[in-house]
């Protein structure tokens, strides 16, 4: 296998709390890539934005009976140095402000995704 250290992976997450089973894999893969010493960013846009609202992620149980919530996965990602960014315009779609976001999430303008996609080695879209 090639040396993966230093590679950059961008994960685009468009699914939110209304489809909880679609929120797990992007975060799982992001953490796995970070464990392989890759630089990882998860970009939340469209419905993906709502999972970053304070109080929402803990309501979503991803593995029934396990205690693993969406909040668990978001915290695991941040603990593994995965950058979490949200699209500014998507905040507006959900009538959210920066104060509504969980701690540790950065905000970028919509056009940032173009530059990011061009500068990362690989892009994964969910």
C-alpha positions as a printed Julia matrix, in Angstrom:
126×3 Matrix{Float64}:
   0.0    0.0    0.0
   1.22   3.5   -0.77
   2.29   5.79   2.05
  -0.91   7.63   2.96
   0.57   9.98   5.53
   0.06  13.58   4.47
  -2.72  12.84   1.97
  -5.76  15.05   2.22
  -9.34  13.74   2.21
 -12.4   15.97   1.92
 -15.7   14.41   2.99
 -18.85  16.24   1.9
 -21.83  15.45   4.11
 -25.3   16.41   2.84
 -27.43  14.17   5.09
 -28.72  15.18   8.49
 -30.76  14.06  11.46
 -33.75  13.12   9.3
 -31.69  10.23   7.82
 -29.56   9.11  10.79
 -28.15   6.0    9.15
 -26.59   8.23   6.48
 -24.74  10.34   9.05
 -22.61   7.53  10.46
 -20.46   6.39   7.51
 -18.97   9.77   6.56
 -17.78  10.33  10.12
 -16.54   6.75  10.46
 -14.5    7.03   7.26
 -13.18  10.44   8.29
 -11.93   9.04  11.61
 -10.41   6.03   9.84
  -8.55   8.3    7.41
  -7.3   10.45  10.29
  -6.05   7.3   12.05
  -4.08   6.57   8.87
  -2.39   9.96   9.37
  -4.26  11.75   6.63
  -5.5   15.32   6.86
  -9.3   15.15   6.9
 -12.07  17.71   6.66
 -15.79  17.05   6.77
 -17.79  19.78   4.98
 -21.43  19.92   6.11
 -23.92  21.4    3.69
 -27.63  21.17   2.88
 -29.34  18.79   5.37
 -25.98  17.84   6.89
 -25.97  21.21   8.6
 -28.75  20.35  11.05
 -26.68  17.69  12.82
 -24.32  20.43  14.01
 -27.02  22.31  15.93
 -26.48  22.21  19.69
 -28.61  19.49  21.27
 -29.5   17.64  18.04
 -26.69  15.08  17.69
 -27.35  13.5   21.06
 -30.92  12.72  19.97
 -29.72  10.44  17.15
 -28.82   6.9   18.21
 -26.8    5.29  15.45
 -26.46   1.75  16.75
 -29.58   0.75  18.71
 -28.78  -0.23  22.29
 -25.09   0.71  22.03
 -25.22   4.24  23.37
 -23.41   5.38  20.22
 -25.02   8.62  19.16
 -24.27  11.05  16.4
 -22.72  13.25  19.11
 -20.37  10.35  19.95
 -19.2   10.2   16.34
 -18.81  13.97  15.98
 -16.72  14.08  19.16
 -14.65  11.11  17.99
 -13.94  12.92  14.74
 -12.83  16.08  16.52
 -10.74  14.06  19.0
  -8.93  12.59  15.98
  -8.21  16.03  14.52
 -10.81  15.84  11.78
 -11.76  19.39  10.85
 -15.5   20.05  10.84
 -16.65  22.91   8.62
 -20.13  24.09   7.72
 -21.34  26.06   4.73
 -22.43  29.56   5.75
 -25.32  29.53   3.29
 -26.59  26.23   4.68
 -26.85  27.83   8.11
 -29.31  30.26   6.56
 -31.34  27.36   5.11
 -31.8   26.0    8.62
 -32.36  29.41  10.21
 -29.23  28.86  12.3
 -26.59  31.29  13.49
 -22.99  30.59  14.49
 -24.15  30.53  18.13
 -26.36  27.52  17.32
 -23.37  25.37  16.32
 -21.62  22.85  18.54
 -18.15  23.88  19.65
 -15.3   23.2   17.27
 -17.12  23.76  13.97
 -15.75  26.34  11.54
 -17.8   28.3    9.03
 -16.81  28.84   5.41
 -18.58  30.49   2.5
 -20.18  28.34  -0.18
 -17.51  29.01  -2.8
 -14.85  27.62  -0.46
 -15.9   24.12  -1.44
 -14.55  24.66  -4.95
 -11.09  25.58  -3.69
 -11.16  22.77  -1.16
 -12.14  20.13  -3.71
  -9.32  21.24  -5.99
  -6.7   21.24  -3.23
  -7.52  17.89  -1.6
  -6.18  14.58  -2.92
  -9.57  12.86  -2.75
 -13.19  13.88  -2.23
 -15.86  11.62  -0.79
 -19.49  12.67  -1.14
 -22.38  11.49   1.01
